[in-house]
Amino acid sequence: MIQNWESRFSENIKVYGGYSIGKLFDLLKDPEIISLAGGLPSPDMFLKHEMRLASGQILENNLEKVMQYTAIKGEKALLDAIVEFLAKDNIRVTHENIIVTSSGQHGLDLVGRLFLDPGDTVLIDRPTFAGAIVAFQMQRPEFVGVDIEKDGSNVEGFRTKIEALEKDGRKPKFIYVVPDFQNPTGITMSLKKRIALLDLSREYGIPILEDSPYRDFRYYGETIPSIYSLDQERGGGHVIGLYTFSKLFCPGLRVGFNIAPADVIKKITNIKEGNVLNTPKYNQDMCAAFLTEMKVENHIEKCRNYYREKLEVFLKTMEECFPEEMGVTWTRPEGGLFLWVTVPEEINTHELFYDAIKYKVAFVPGDVFFGENPKVNTMRINFSFSSKEQLTEAAKRLASCIRNRLKSPSE
Ligand SMILES: Cc1ncc(COP(=O)(O)O)c(C=O)c1O
């Protein structure tokens, strides 16, 4: 029997801790806990009737093909539907620019494998999506982060970091951003910054990874062009786009797609060959049906109205529960599923998490969203999953919990 398995693990995996949020979620099984922790879309927005209908048709018409291996790059029907879907967002792609993935997380993993060697640098916002950090961490890169601002990434801060790295003979492999309603802060990058980020990418030859799971979930204000489309207006070739059906349709099918220049897609296809091979045809067919038969525009509008109401309820209760003198601040997103709360510096939200469970409320401690040097007095709040009544109650519980901690900080 092999005694010391760990000594046999690869160098990359020995130091790899996985998704730390997952361990916290194990503590949330008590049904009385109102969890604002996950990033779950509301089942109220699931197209259940349409799903049953499409499923019946797919199994009826295509059972043998559904049960078979299928193309690695993706099903033609889905690729066609994606081309059309993106065209409405002013993105012009053909099949050679797309690869279907088995979720947004898979898309991130593929790109991490494509670009990163141990010790490479990746530029990220502080904070940024924890799942991206976890996906890239597999290759042991060094994360270089810059504090995000109210109007998105601090592009000048990125420039300063790039210049400092260049003096050291190093260059970041890519810049990872979530420009629309970022997970975890809900912040949206302004048009000015999107253009500035592209300028930076062009100047230094550093690709931008634009992750867009929430782009259609805009509740206020005007849509801002994607970085991908802005790049295309100027010739293209600097941006890789990451998409998922998880939030807009449903996460259960685990389907997403990456878009990029053809050479990049070719190489990602090679990686997928040795990785999951193909994404299940059934799941792809369901997503194709979603895009072509389920009145996506109506669905988007419904989701916007539904989530906007929840956000309004939650923000209103936050105003009531957290008077200014408590020193708690939060973002007011124009869309997406999250907001970001900063508590007084003496509170470590990882410790607060365990208090909060006793108050039957949960959030994600902010430290997991930092590639380095975390700000531990922060947390991510999800407002899409819980009911409006639960959101109101959760904000009240959170306020009591924080008030108590401020009274007796050493407990
Ligand atoms: C910014 C971002 N990228 C990617 C993903 C991954 O999505 P999926 O559920 O399809 O793996 C998420 C999910 O929360 C996300 O917030």
The ligand as a Gaussian input file, in Angstrom:
#p B3LYP/6-31G(d) Opt

LIG

0 1
 C      -17.485000      35.969000     -13.141000
 C      -17.846000      34.538000     -13.282000
 N      -17.235000      33.798000     -14.210000
 C      -17.525000      32.499000     -14.378000
 C      -18.450000      31.881000     -13.589000
 C      -18.653000      30.404000     -13.755000
 O      -19.871000      30.076000     -14.223000
 P      -20.357000      28.576000     -14.344000
 O      -21.385000      28.391000     -13.292000
 O      -20.891000      28.452000     -15.699000
 O      -19.185000      27.684000     -14.120000
 C      -19.126000      32.611000     -12.607000
 C      -20.095000      31.948000     -11.735000
 O      -20.480000      32.402000     -10.699000
 C      -18.816000      33.980000     -12.450000
 O      -19.405000      34.735000     -11.526000

